[in-house]
Amino acid sequence: MAQLLDLPVEILSCICDNTEFASLFSLARTCRVFNQLAERRFLQLTKFDVQTRHLNIASEQELRLSDSKDTFSFNSARRLCAFFGTLLNIESLSCTFPLSSSLATIRQMAYLVQILRTISAQQGTRDSCPFSIVLEFDGDPGPSVKAQHESRFGQVFLSLLCEIRRLRCDFLELRGTLPAFRNAVSLEPPIDDALEGISIGGSLLFSWSRPWLIEFLNSSSKLSSINAKCSKI
């Protein structure tokens, strides 16, 4: 690799220009020089604007039903993590998941954890930079699906809440239906001194088992606004 990097940057750039799209992400992870060159090639091919401040993520099925050109699939959004500067200016994120406790949703939540970690790493401390997140869980899986994946869903969902805290998100909105889970609630960091507002859907309000929500609210020391929405009574 050292001998390869001794070549003029024009030749290295030519290597990137002739690299297949799917291989750009592996190339970007080799070193900083190739990361910058591969990022430039990636931006040329995808037309992604690194100055964008909002990232919208949805499932492949949602993308097929949508005409929006600014919405990314979970795989496409995760690919952005390969490049050092692509998520540097993101200030808000919205994400739509399919069935609440399907294996696909659990995998997509794990992808989102990775994306939030990358945003935190690229942006550093966000003490003076507001960040808002909207998570929508679309659909209600059957009881057997819920029971089968309940524990794994709870584990990944709690990891997601921890990453939201580490990102120092100041506003969080939760929509749709979340399955109940019985995982022990352990949030890290234990106190959230950044979250100022939260919006909660009716399905969360009327569910019988939400210890994570109680713990999340009680440990948010700066929380000053709670908006509870309910379309059905």
MDAnalysis code that builds the backbone (N, CA, C; Angstrom):
import MDAnalysis as mda
import numpy as np

u = mda.Universe.empty(699, n_residues=233, atom_resindex=np.repeat(np.arange(233), 3), trajectory=True)
u.add_TopologyAttr("name", ["N", "CA", "C"] * 233)
u.add_TopologyAttr("resid", np.arange(1, 234))
u.add_TopologyAttr("resname", ["MET", "ALA", "GLN", "LEU", "LEU", "ASP", "LEU", "PRO", "VAL", "GLU", "ILE", "LEU", "SER", "CYS", "ILE", "CYS", "ASP", "ASN", "THR", "GLU", "PHE", "ALA", "SER", "LEU", "PHE", "SER", "LEU", "ALA", "ARG", "THR", "CYS", "ARG", "VAL", "PHE", "ASN", "GLN", "LEU", "ALA", "GLU", "ARG", "ARG", "PHE", "LEU", "GLN", "LEU", "THR", "LYS", "PHE", "ASP", "VAL", "GLN", "THR", "ARG", "HIS", "LEU", "ASN", "ILE", "ALA", "SER", "GLU", "GLN", "GLU", "LEU", "ARG", "LEU", "SER", "ASP", "SER", "LYS", "ASP", "THR", "PHE", "SER", "PHE", "ASN", "SER", "ALA", "ARG", "ARG", "LEU", "CYS", "ALA", "PHE", "PHE", "GLY", "THR", "LEU", "LEU", "ASN", "ILE", "GLU", "SER", "LEU", "SER", "CYS", "THR", "PHE", "PRO", "LEU", "SER", "SER", "SER", "LEU", "ALA", "THR", "ILE", "ARG", "GLN", "MET", "ALA", "TYR", "LEU", "VAL", "GLN", "ILE", "LEU", "ARG", "THR", "ILE", "SER", "ALA", "GLN", "GLN", "GLY", "THR", "ARG", "ASP", "SER", "CYS", "PRO", "PHE", "SER", "ILE", "VAL", "LEU", "GLU", "PHE", "ASP", "GLY", "ASP", "PRO", "GLY", "PRO", "SER", "VAL", "LYS", "ALA", "GLN", "HIS", "GLU", "SER", "ARG", "PHE", "GLY", "GLN", "VAL", "PHE", "LEU", "SER", "LEU", "LEU", "CYS", "GLU", "ILE", "ARG", "ARG", "LEU", "ARG", "CYS", "ASP", "PHE", "LEU", "GLU", "LEU", "ARG", "GLY", "THR", "LEU", "PRO", "ALA", "PHE", "ARG", "ASN", "ALA", "VAL", "SER", "LEU", "GLU", "PRO", "PRO", "ILE", "ASP", "ASP", "ALA", "LEU", "GLU", "GLY", "ILE", "SER", "ILE", "GLY", "GLY", "SER", "LEU", "LEU", "PHE", "SER", "TRP", "SER", "ARG", "PRO", "TRP", "LEU", "ILE", "GLU", "PHE", "LEU", "ASN", "SER", "SER", "SER", "LYS", "LEU", "SER", "SER", "ILE", "ASN", "ALA", "LYS", "CYS", "SER", "LYS", "ILE"])
u.atoms.positions = np.array([
    [0.824, -1.203, 0.000],
    [0.000, 0.000, 0.000],
    [0.861, 1.256, 0.000],
    [1.998, 1.225, 0.761],
    [2.872, 2.395, 0.829],
    [3.420, 2.731, -0.550],
    [3.829, 1.706, -1.340],
    [4.352, 1.948, -2.674],
    [3.264, 2.484, -3.594],
    [2.068, 1.966, -3.441],
    [0.955, 2.447, -4.251],
    [0.666, 3.910, -3.962],
    [0.736, 4.297, -2.695],
    [0.448, 5.684, -2.326],
    [1.549, 6.639, -2.738],
    [2.708, 6.101, -3.150],
    [3.780, 6.954, -3.662],
    [3.486, 7.454, -5.071],
    [2.509, 6.868, -5.713],
    [2.132, 7.289, -7.061],
    [1.485, 8.673, -7.025],
    [1.561, 9.421, -8.116],
    [0.904, 10.739, -8.173],
    [-0.595, 10.613, -7.920],
    [-1.164, 11.641, -7.319],
    [-2.581, 11.600, -6.967],
    [-3.459, 11.455, -8.206],
    [-2.973, 11.932, -9.355],
    [-3.751, 11.802, -10.589],
    [-3.961, 10.331, -10.962],
    [-2.916, 9.518, -10.738],
    [-3.028, 8.089, -11.044],
    [-3.956, 7.406, -10.043],
    [-3.817, 7.782, -8.761],
    [-4.700, 7.215, -7.740],
    [-6.156, 7.582, -8.023],
    [-6.356, 8.807, -8.486],
    [-7.706, 9.245, -8.831],
    [-8.250, 8.443, -10.003],
    [-7.381, 8.130, -10.948],
    [-7.789, 7.330, -12.103],
    [-8.203, 5.926, -11.666],
    [-7.495, 5.393, -10.661],
    [-7.856, 4.078, -10.119],
    [-9.279, 4.115, -9.564],
    [-9.583, 5.168, -8.813],
    [-10.932, 5.310, -8.247],
    [-11.980, 5.467, -9.338],
    [-11.637, 6.237, -10.367],
    [-12.599, 6.484, -11.439],
    [-12.942, 5.215, -12.208],
    [-12.051, 4.238, -12.166],
    [-12.279, 2.992, -12.890],
    [-12.666, 1.837, -11.961],
    [-12.960, 2.180, -10.714],
    [-13.401, 1.174, -9.747],
    [-14.917, 1.028, -9.811],
    [-15.395, -0.202, -9.802],
    [-16.835, -0.429, -9.817],
    [-17.481, 0.200, -8.591],
    [-18.720, 0.653, -8.763],
    [-19.413, 1.369, -7.689],
    [-19.428, 0.568, -6.394],
    [-19.754, -0.711, -6.469],
    [-19.877, -1.534, -5.265],
    [-18.549, -1.691, -4.535],
    [-17.434, -1.506, -5.244],
    [-16.112, -1.675, -4.636],
    [-15.562, -0.385, -4.038],
    [-16.233, 0.733, -4.289],
    [-15.749, 2.013, -3.763],
    [-15.704, 2.021, -2.240],
    [-16.650, 1.328, -1.609],
    [-16.753, 1.375, -0.153],
    [-15.612, 0.606, 0.503],
    [-15.216, -0.502, -0.096],
    [-14.051, -1.242, 0.409],
    [-12.783, -0.438, 0.185],
    [-12.678, 0.206, -0.965],
    [-11.508, 1.033, -1.266],
    [-11.410, 2.202, -0.298],
    [-12.557, 2.779, 0.060],
    [-12.571, 3.941, 0.952],
    [-12.038, 3.607, 2.334],
    [-12.147, 2.354, 2.739],
    [-11.733, 1.957, 4.085],
    [-10.241, 1.633, 4.176],
    [-9.521, 1.654, 3.057],
    [-8.111, 1.266, 3.084],
    [-7.225, 2.341, 3.700],
    [-7.441, 3.597, 3.356],
    [-6.626, 4.690, 3.897],
    [-7.322, 6.017, 3.611],
    [-6.831, 7.074, 4.232],
    [-7.474, 8.388, 4.100],
    [-7.414, 8.917, 2.667],
    [-6.292, 8.692, 1.972],
    [-6.159, 9.196, 0.603],
    [-7.229, 8.585, -0.294],
    [-7.350, 7.262, -0.249],
    [-8.358, 6.607, -1.073],
    [-9.766, 6.925, -0.584],
    [-9.918, 7.212, 0.700],
    [-11.233, 7.588, 1.205],
    [-11.701, 8.876, 0.545],
    [-10.812, 9.854, 0.465],
    [-11.165, 11.137, -0.141],
    [-11.457, 10.988, -1.630],
    [-10.620, 10.196, -2.321],
    [-10.812, 10.011, -3.760],
    [-12.066, 9.192, -4.049],
    [-12.288, 8.146, -3.260],
    [-13.484, 7.320, -3.447],
    [-14.745, 8.109, -3.109],
    [-14.651, 8.977, -2.110],
    [-15.803, 9.813, -1.755],
    [-16.168, 10.736, -2.910],
    [-15.167, 11.337, -3.525],
    [-15.433, 12.225, -4.664],
    [-16.130, 11.469, -5.792],
    [-15.653, 10.249, -6.069],
    [-16.266, 9.428, -7.113],
    [-17.695, 9.037, -6.725],
    [-17.889, 8.682, -5.472],
    [-19.216, 8.316, -4.977],
    [-20.194, 9.477, -5.136],
    [-19.765, 10.676, -4.797],
    [-20.639, 11.842, -4.890],
    [-20.978, 12.163, -6.339],
    [-20.027, 11.914, -7.239],
    [-20.299, 12.130, -8.659],
    [-21.378, 11.176, -9.170],
    [-21.327, 9.941, -8.716],
    [-22.247, 8.914, -9.207],
    [-23.631, 9.013, -8.579],
    [-23.699, 9.421, -7.326],
    [-24.980, 9.428, -6.609],
    [-25.636, 10.794, -6.534],
    [-24.888, 11.841, -6.803],
    [-25.396, 13.219, -6.696],
    [-25.772, 13.583, -5.260],
    [-25.200, 12.865, -4.288],
    [-25.482, 13.187, -2.888],
    [-24.829, 14.515, -2.527],
    [-25.571, 15.381, -1.852],
    [-25.082, 16.700, -1.462],
    [-24.538, 16.640, -0.038],
    [-23.225, 16.802, 0.125],
    [-22.624, 16.709, 1.459],
    [-23.023, 17.880, 2.341],
    [-23.642, 18.910, 1.760],
    [-24.098, 20.047, 2.549],
    [-25.510, 19.841, 3.094],
    [-26.145, 18.747, 2.711],
    [-27.518, 18.513, 3.165],
    [-27.570, 18.403, 4.681],
    [-28.647, 18.900, 5.254],
    [-28.791, 18.920, 6.712],
    [-29.821, 17.907, 7.213],
    [-30.529, 17.265, 6.285],
    [-31.538, 16.283, 6.700],
    [-31.329, 14.978, 5.956],
    [-31.415, 13.879, 6.679],
    [-31.278, 12.548, 6.090],
    [-32.572, 11.782, 6.321],
    [-33.190, 11.339, 5.232],
    [-34.443, 10.595, 5.296],
    [-34.185, 9.153, 4.859],
    [-34.536, 8.192, 5.719],
    [-34.240, 6.782, 5.462],
    [-35.533, 5.974, 5.516],
    [-35.693, 5.051, 4.568],
    [-36.893, 4.208, 4.536],
    [-36.527, 2.835, 3.983],
    [-37.429, 1.897, 4.143],
    [-37.207, 0.548, 3.625],
    [-37.299, 0.555, 2.101],
    [-36.801, -0.513, 1.485],
    [-36.866, -0.627, 0.027],
    [-38.313, -0.569, -0.456],
    [-39.223, -1.169, 0.290],
    [-40.633, -1.159, -0.088],
    [-41.188, 0.259, -0.075],
    [-40.847, 1.026, 0.956],
    [-41.302, 2.413, 1.032],
    [-40.737, 3.232, -0.124],
    [-39.482, 2.963, -0.496],
    [-38.862, 3.702, -1.592],
    [-39.579, 3.454, -2.912],
    [-40.024, 2.223, -3.116],
    [-40.733, 1.905, -4.362],
    [-42.066, 2.640, -4.453],
    [-42.645, 2.971, -3.305],
    [-43.935, 3.665, -3.283],
    [-43.784, 5.177, -3.246],
    [-42.550, 5.645, -3.096],
    [-42.307, 7.077, -2.941],
    [-41.650, 7.652, -4.189],
    [-41.960, 8.912, -4.460],
    [-41.337, 9.619, -5.580],
    [-40.177, 10.496, -5.123],
    [-39.903, 10.503, -3.832],
    [-38.873, 11.380, -3.291],
    [-37.482, 10.932, -3.727],
    [-36.683, 11.867, -4.202],
    [-35.307, 11.584, -4.596],
    [-34.338, 11.812, -3.441],
    [-34.862, 12.311, -2.326],
    [-34.015, 12.633, -1.178],
    [-34.100, 11.574, -0.083],
    [-34.735, 10.441, -0.388],
    [-34.872, 9.367, 0.593],
    [-33.920, 8.228, 0.255],
    [-33.222, 7.727, 1.269],
    [-32.246, 6.660, 1.082],
    [-32.767, 5.362, 1.678],
    [-32.376, 4.253, 1.078],
    [-32.628, 2.958, 1.701],
    [-31.655, 2.792, 2.865],
    [-31.900, 1.808, 3.731],
    [-31.005, 1.572, 4.861],
    [-29.608, 1.190, 4.380],
    [-29.528, 0.385, 3.326],
    [-28.225, -0.007, 2.801],
    [-27.474, 1.183, 2.223],
    [-28.179, 2.041, 1.480],
    [-27.538, 3.217, 0.888],
    [-27.062, 4.184, 1.961],
    [-27.890, 4.385, 2.988],
    [-27.497, 5.278, 4.078],
    [-26.296, 4.722, 4.830],
    [-26.259, 3.410, 5.005],
    [-25.126, 2.797, 5.698],
    [-23.845, 2.942, 4.882],
    [-23.965, 2.912, 3.567],
    [-22.791, 3.084, 2.712],
    [-22.158, 4.459, 2.890],
    [-22.987, 5.455, 3.222],
    [-22.451, 6.796, 3.452],
    [-21.433, 6.798, 4.586],
    [-21.571, 5.840, 5.509],
    [-20.677, 5.777, 6.666],
    [-19.243, 5.452, 6.272],
    [-19.035, 4.942, 5.057],
    [-17.687, 4.560, 4.627],
    [-16.805, 5.774, 4.380],
    [-17.422, 6.929, 4.173],
    [-16.656, 8.125, 3.816],
    [-16.608, 9.096, 4.988],
    [-15.472, 9.742, 5.178],
    [-15.218, 10.524, 6.382],
    [-16.109, 11.762, 6.522],
    [-16.505, 12.397, 5.416],
    [-17.168, 13.686, 5.548],
    [-18.596, 13.766, 5.069],
    [-19.199, 12.650, 4.677],
    [-20.517, 12.717, 4.045],
    [-21.642, 13.105, 5.000],
    [-21.494, 12.801, 6.287],
    [-22.567, 13.070, 7.257],
    [-22.218, 14.223, 8.192],
    [-21.261, 15.018, 7.786],
    [-20.730, 16.060, 8.661],
    [-21.750, 17.141, 8.985],
    [-22.670, 17.422, 8.064],
    [-23.592, 18.549, 8.239],
    [-25.017, 18.140, 8.596],
    [-25.240, 16.849, 8.826],
    [-26.590, 16.381, 9.145],
    [-27.042, 16.935, 10.501],
    [-28.231, 17.545, 10.520],
    [-28.800, 18.098, 11.750],
    [-30.128, 17.442, 12.131],
    [-30.719, 16.702, 11.201],
    [-31.981, 16.022, 11.504],
    [-32.063, 14.740, 10.685],
    [-32.805, 13.795, 11.234],
    [-32.906, 12.482, 10.585],
    [-34.301, 11.925, 10.815],
    [-34.896, 11.402, 9.770],
    [-36.180, 10.711, 9.910],
    [-36.040, 9.317, 9.319],
    [-36.667, 8.358, 9.961],
    [-36.469, 6.963, 9.583],
    [-37.781, 6.201, 9.731],
    [-38.182, 5.495, 8.685],
    [-39.407, 4.703, 8.707],
    [-39.058, 3.227, 8.636],
    [-39.506, 2.480, 9.645],
    [-39.282, 1.039, 9.686],
    [-40.566, 0.321, 9.275],
    [-40.451, -0.884, 8.689],
    [-41.654, -1.660, 8.385],
    [-42.194, -2.324, 9.645],
    [-42.666, -3.554, 9.573],
    [-43.271, -4.230, 10.721],
    [-42.393, -4.134, 11.956],
    [-43.000, -3.816, 13.094],
    [-42.261, -3.372, 14.268],
    [-41.271, -4.364, 14.850],
    [-41.514, -5.664, 14.767],
    [-40.544, -6.582, 15.355],
    [-40.122, -7.683, 14.394],
    [-40.193, -7.399, 13.107],
    [-39.713, -8.360, 12.131],
    [-38.191, -8.380, 12.142],
    [-37.606, -9.441, 11.618],
    [-36.148, -9.529, 11.551],
    [-35.570, -8.411, 10.696],
    [-36.292, -8.027, 9.637],
    [-35.814, -6.946, 8.774],
    [-35.712, -5.641, 9.554],
    [-36.710, -5.355, 10.385],
    [-36.686, -4.130, 11.178],
    [-35.551, -4.150, 12.190],
    [-35.318, -5.293, 12.820],
    [-34.222, -5.408, 13.782],
    [-32.886, -5.138, 13.094],
    [-32.707, -5.694, 11.904],
    [-31.477, -5.459, 11.143],
    [-31.355, -3.984, 10.753],
    [-32.457, -3.371, 10.348],
    [-32.424, -1.964, 9.953],
    [-32.138, -1.054, 11.141],
    [-32.661, -1.389, 12.320],
    [-32.332, -0.613, 13.518],
    [-30.843, -0.707, 13.823],
    [-30.259, -1.888, 13.620],
    [-28.817, -2.048, 13.827],
    [-28.038, -1.179, 12.844],
    [-28.511, -1.080, 11.604],
    [-27.886, -0.183, 10.629],
    [-27.964, 1.263, 11.112],
    [-29.122, 1.652, 11.654],
    [-29.288, 3.025, 12.120],
    [-28.357, 3.323, 13.292],
    [-28.144, 2.348, 14.170],
    [-27.173, 2.518, 15.256],
    [-25.802, 2.851, 14.676],
    [-25.401, 2.132, 13.637],
    [-24.115, 2.381, 12.989],
    [-24.073, 3.771, 12.369],
    [-25.166, 4.178, 11.737],
    [-25.224, 5.503, 11.110],
    [-25.095, 6.604, 12.157],
    [-25.801, 6.472, 13.280],
    [-25.727, 7.479, 14.341],
    [-24.331, 7.532, 14.946],
    [-23.673, 6.388, 15.079],
    [-22.299, 6.377, 15.583],
    [-21.365, 7.126, 14.646],
    [-21.580, 6.949, 13.344],
    [-20.758, 7.648, 12.362],
    [-20.988, 9.149, 12.428],
    [-22.247, 9.563, 12.562],
    [-22.543, 10.992, 12.694],
    [-21.853, 11.558, 13.928],
    [-21.921, 10.844, 15.047],
    [-21.261, 11.297, 16.278],
    [-19.762, 11.426, 16.073],
    [-19.157, 10.441, 15.407],
    [-17.710, 10.450, 15.191],
    [-17.293, 11.583, 14.262],
    [-18.092, 11.852, 13.225],
    [-17.735, 12.888, 12.263],
    [-17.973, 14.290, 12.811],
    [-18.987, 14.439, 13.635],
    [-19.364, 15.773, 14.090],
    [-18.795, 16.128, 15.449],
    [-18.323, 15.135, 16.212],
    [-17.763, 15.422, 17.526],
    [-18.830, 15.908, 18.489],
    [-18.430, 16.739, 19.439],
    [-19.350, 17.248, 20.456],
    [-20.393, 18.160, 19.837],
    [-21.666, 17.947, 20.214],
    [-22.761, 18.715, 19.634],
    [-23.405, 19.647, 20.659],
    [-22.634, 20.163, 21.598],
    [-23.211, 20.970, 22.673],
    [-24.027, 22.147, 22.144],
    [-23.564, 22.769, 21.057],
    [-24.236, 23.964, 20.556],
    [-24.983, 23.705, 19.252],
    [-25.079, 22.443, 18.828],
    [-25.712, 22.111, 17.557],
    [-26.953, 21.263, 17.791],
    [-28.140, 21.787, 17.514],
    [-29.361, 21.002, 17.722],
    [-29.441, 19.829, 16.752],
    [-30.047, 18.750, 17.202],
    [-30.229, 17.567, 16.352],
    [-31.584, 16.953, 16.688],
    [-32.365, 16.653, 15.663],
    [-33.692, 16.071, 15.883],
    [-33.823, 14.758, 15.116],
    [-34.567, 13.826, 15.703],
    [-34.759, 12.500, 15.112],
    [-36.237, 12.123, 15.168],
    [-36.753, 11.607, 14.052],
    [-38.111, 11.077, 13.983],
    [-38.018, 9.605, 13.595],
    [-38.567, 8.731, 14.431],
    [-38.586, 7.294, 14.158],
    [-40.032, 6.832, 14.030],
    [-40.358, 6.212, 12.912],
    [-41.723, 5.724, 12.691],
    [-41.694, 4.219, 12.457],
    [-42.463, 3.503, 13.280],
    [-42.584, 2.056, 13.145],
    [-43.931, 1.772, 12.501],
    [-43.890, 1.394, 11.237],
    [-45.093, 1.312, 10.415],
    [-45.618, -0.116, 10.380],
    [-46.842, -0.321, 10.832],
    [-47.448, -1.645, 10.779],
    [-47.404, -2.344, 12.120],
    [-48.189, -3.391, 12.239],
    [-48.293, -4.142, 13.489],
    [-48.197, -5.632, 13.182],
    [-47.050, -6.262, 13.489],
    [-46.899, -7.684, 13.196],
    [-47.791, -8.542, 14.090],
    [-47.998, -9.777, 13.711],
    [-48.824, -10.687, 14.497],
    [-48.168, -11.071, 15.804],
    [-48.941, -11.623, 16.754],
    [-48.420, -11.990, 18.077],
    [-47.256, -12.964, 18.021],
    [-47.296, -13.928, 17.086],
    [-46.215, -14.913, 17.019],
    [-44.906, -14.270, 16.606],
    [-44.974, -13.300, 15.691],
    [-43.765, -12.590, 15.261],
    [-43.204, -11.777, 16.418],
    [-44.086, -11.115, 17.151],
    [-43.655, -10.317, 18.298],
    [-42.936, -11.181, 19.332],
    [-43.550, -12.302, 19.677],
    [-42.979, -13.157, 20.713],
    [-41.644, -13.745, 20.279],
    [-41.541, -14.111, 19.012],
    [-40.344, -14.762, 18.505],
    [-39.124, -13.845, 18.568],
    [-39.310, -12.567, 18.275],
    [-38.182, -11.645, 18.170],
    [-38.182, -10.571, 19.260],
    [-39.010, -10.751, 20.277],
    [-39.189, -9.716, 21.301],
    [-37.878, -9.319, 21.965],
    [-37.104, -10.291, 22.439],
    [-35.887, -10.003, 23.185],
    [-34.850, -9.301, 22.319],
    [-34.669, -9.799, 21.085],
    [-33.691, -9.192, 20.180],
    [-34.111, -7.776, 19.811],
    [-35.406, -7.578, 19.570],
    [-35.899, -6.233, 19.272],
    [-35.577, -5.289, 20.426],
    [-35.875, -5.723, 21.656],
    [-35.610, -4.884, 22.818],
    [-34.145, -4.536, 22.952],
    [-33.267, -5.492, 22.694],
    [-31.827, -5.263, 22.801],
    [-31.358, -4.202, 21.816],
    [-31.776, -4.331, 20.562],
    [-31.332, -3.381, 19.538],
    [-31.995, -2.021, 19.735],
    [-33.261, -2.014, 20.132],
    [-33.952, -0.741, 20.349],
    [-33.308, 0.050, 21.486],
    [-32.931, -0.618, 22.567],
    [-32.258, 0.064, 23.672],
    [-30.887, 0.579, 23.238],
    [-30.185, -0.166, 22.378],
    [-28.913, 0.316, 21.824],
    [-29.135, 1.575, 21.001],
    [-30.250, 1.610, 20.281],
    [-30.589, 2.782, 19.484],
    [-30.840, 3.993, 20.377],
    [-31.564, 3.807, 21.478],
    [-31.798, 4.910, 22.415],
    [-30.485, 5.428, 22.992],
    [-29.557, 4.528, 23.276],
    [-28.257, 4.941, 23.818],
    [-27.486, 5.780, 22.804],
    [-27.533, 5.395, 21.518],
    [-26.842, 6.180, 20.492],
    [-27.487, 7.546, 20.320],
    [-28.808, 7.613, 20.454],
    [-29.498, 8.903, 20.384],
    [-29.010, 9.809, 21.510],
    [-28.781, 9.233, 22.679],
    [-28.260, 10.012, 23.810],
    [-26.831, 10.478, 23.544],
    [-26.001, 9.584, 23.035],
    [-24.602, 9.944, 22.781],
    [-24.494, 11.034, 21.724],
    [-25.447, 11.057, 20.808],
    [-25.470, 12.087, 19.772],
    [-25.933, 13.429, 20.320],
    [-26.459, 13.414, 21.539],
    [-26.973, 14.616, 22.198],
    [-28.127, 15.226, 21.389],
    [-29.055, 14.340, 21.033],
    [-30.260, 14.750, 20.323],
    [-31.118, 15.618, 21.243],
    [-31.644, 16.727, 20.721],
    [-32.450, 17.614, 21.565],
    [-33.952, 17.442, 21.338],
    [-34.343, 16.720, 20.253],
    [-35.766, 16.439, 20.031],
    [-35.916, 15.050, 19.427],
    [-36.856, 14.279, 19.982],
    [-37.115, 12.922, 19.506],
    [-38.614, 12.725, 19.335],
    [-39.007, 12.183, 18.186],
    [-40.411, 11.841, 17.950],
    [-40.518, 10.354, 17.630],
    [-41.415, 9.671, 18.326],
    [-41.656, 8.245, 18.122],
    [-43.073, 8.050, 17.610],
    [-43.205, 7.443, 16.432],
    [-44.514, 7.222, 15.820],
    [-44.752, 5.728, 15.616],
    [-46.017, 5.371, 15.499],
    [-46.366, 4.012, 15.132],
    [-46.486, 3.071, 16.314],
    [-46.273, 1.786, 16.046],
    [-46.492, 0.731, 17.031],
    [-45.187, 0.044, 17.386],
    [-44.894, 0.007, 18.675],
    [-43.717, -0.703, 19.171],
    [-44.168, -1.918, 19.970],
    [-43.574, -3.081, 19.736],
    [-43.937, -4.246, 20.544],
    [-43.406, -4.109, 21.960],
    [-44.122, -4.667, 22.914],
    [-43.630, -4.680, 24.292],
    [-42.467, -5.653, 24.395],
    [-41.466, -5.299, 25.212],
    [-40.361, -6.224, 25.461],
    [-39.966, -6.117, 26.926],
    [-39.353, -7.164, 27.443],
    [-39.079, -7.254, 28.877],
    [-37.590, -7.156, 29.201],
    [-36.809, -6.652, 28.273],
    [-35.373, -6.525, 28.524],
    [-35.113, -5.576, 29.685],
    [-34.077, -5.864, 30.463],
    [-33.670, -4.946, 31.523],
    [-33.232, -3.628, 30.901],
    [-33.714, -2.523, 31.454],
    [-33.438, -1.203, 30.886],
    [-32.156, -0.643, 31.496],
    [-31.149, -0.472, 30.659],
    [-29.881, 0.111, 31.094],
    [-29.432, 1.095, 30.027],
    [-29.647, 2.384, 30.278],
    [-29.335, 3.417, 29.300],
    [-27.961, 4.013, 29.577],
    [-27.240, 4.302, 28.502],
    [-25.898, 4.849, 28.624],
    [-25.741, 5.998, 27.626],
    [-25.392, 7.211, 28.077],
    [-25.141, 7.576, 29.475],
    [-26.431, 7.543, 30.308],
    [-26.307, 7.360, 31.636],
    [-27.495, 7.199, 32.488],
    [-28.357, 8.451, 32.574],
    [-27.746, 9.626, 32.405],
    [-28.484, 10.888, 32.437],
    [-28.334, 11.588, 31.095],
    [-29.458, 12.007, 30.521],
    [-29.462, 12.743, 29.255],
    [-29.708, 14.216, 29.561],
    [-28.668, 15.040, 29.381],
    [-28.817, 16.471, 29.657],
    [-28.921, 17.284, 28.369],
    [-29.310, 16.621, 27.259],
    [-29.448, 17.312, 25.979],
    [-30.889, 17.321, 25.470],
    [-31.633, 16.231, 25.696],
    [-32.992, 16.119, 25.170],
    [-33.917, 17.136, 25.828],
    [-34.547, 17.984, 25.006],
    [-35.444, 19.018, 25.511],
    [-36.912, 18.719, 25.211],
    [-37.180, 18.001, 24.105],
    [-38.563, 17.732, 23.733],
    [-38.740, 16.343, 23.160],
    [-39.901, 15.744, 23.436],
    [-40.211, 14.421, 22.902],
    [-41.683, 14.369, 22.525],
    [-41.971, 13.730, 21.396],
    [-43.341, 13.540, 20.934],
    [-43.611, 12.041, 20.878],
    [-44.729, 11.620, 21.480],
    [-45.017, 10.199, 21.646],
    [-46.369, 9.876, 21.028],
    [-46.437, 8.780, 20.291],
    [-47.680, 8.348, 19.664],
    [-48.596, 7.629, 20.629],
    [-49.872, 7.523, 20.262],
    [-50.874, 6.915, 21.125],
    [-50.610, 5.464, 21.450],
    [-49.991, 4.726, 20.532],
    [-49.724, 3.309, 20.775],
    [-48.775, 3.118, 21.944],
    [-47.914, 4.090, 22.176],
    [-47.006, 4.019, 23.321],
    [-47.734, 4.371, 24.609],
    [-48.664, 5.304, 24.524],
    [-49.371, 5.762, 25.720],
    [-50.269, 4.684, 26.307],
    [-50.892, 3.881, 25.442],
    [-51.877, 2.916, 25.908],
    [-51.327, 1.501, 26.058],
    [-50.037, 1.338, 25.875],
    [-49.460, 0.006, 26.028],
    [-49.224, -0.297, 27.500],
    [-49.333, -1.581, 27.860],
    [-49.254, -1.976, 29.271],
    [-47.827, -2.086, 29.782],
    [-46.861, -2.231, 28.917],
    [-45.499, -2.509, 29.381],
    [-44.492, -1.603, 28.698],
    [-44.182, -0.459, 29.300],
    [-43.215, 0.471, 28.726],
    [-42.218, 0.951, 29.780],
    [-41.532, 0.055, 30.490],
    [-40.560, 0.514, 31.491],
    [-39.425, 1.316, 30.886],
    [-39.070, 1.004, 29.637],
    [-37.989, 1.750, 28.990],
    [-38.376, 3.214, 28.800],
    [-39.664, 3.458, 28.463],
    [-40.119, 4.830, 28.234],
    [-40.105, 5.622, 29.535],
    [-40.561, 5.004, 30.616],
    [-40.549, 5.669, 31.922],
    [-39.122, 6.004, 32.340],
    [-38.225, 5.037, 32.174],
    [-36.825, 5.262, 32.529],
    [-36.198, 6.333, 31.643],
    [-36.526, 6.301, 30.358],
    [-35.979, 7.273, 29.411],
    [-36.411, 8.690, 29.767],
    [-37.690, 8.860, 30.100],
    [-38.201, 10.184, 30.459],
    [-37.638, 10.653, 31.799],
    [-37.623, 9.763, 32.791],
    [-37.157, 10.137, 34.129],
    [-35.677, 10.511, 34.150],
    [-34.898, 9.953, 33.234],
    [-33.458, 10.218, 33.232],
    [-33.053, 11.293, 32.235],
    [-34.044, 11.994, 31.673],
    [-33.765, 13.117, 30.767],
    [-33.906, 14.407, 31.562],
    [-32.800, 14.896, 32.088],
    [-32.831, 15.985, 33.067],
    [-33.228, 17.333, 32.478],
    [-33.064, 17.519, 31.167],
    [-33.354, 18.813, 30.555],
    [-34.706, 18.830, 29.843],
    [-35.435, 17.741, 29.923],
    [-36.701, 17.615, 29.207],
    [-37.708, 18.651, 29.691],
    [-38.212, 19.471, 28.766],
    [-39.152, 20.531, 29.131],
    [-40.459, 20.459, 28.352],
    [-40.525, 19.576, 27.339],
    [-41.731, 19.499, 26.520],
    [-42.030, 18.045, 26.160],
    [-43.247, 17.592, 26.510],
    [-43.711, 16.262, 26.130],
    [-45.025, 16.420, 25.375],
    [-45.036, 15.985, 24.134],
    [-46.228, 16.083, 23.302],
    [-46.766, 14.676, 23.061],
    [-47.952, 14.383, 23.581],
    [-48.550, 13.056, 23.437],
    [-49.669, 13.123, 22.405],
    [-49.541, 12.340, 21.339],
    [-50.523, 12.349, 20.264],
    [-51.345, 11.071, 20.281],
    [-52.643, 11.217, 20.078],
    [-53.504, 10.035, 20.024],
    [-54.625, 10.288, 19.021],
    [-54.710, 9.427, 18.003],
    [-55.745, 9.596, 16.986],
    [-56.990, 8.778, 17.287],
    [-56.864, 7.783, 18.213],
    [-58.008, 6.941, 18.553],
    [-58.156, 6.849, 20.064],
    [-59.370, 6.782, 20.530],
    [-59.659, 6.610, 21.961],
    [-60.595, 5.420, 22.114],
])
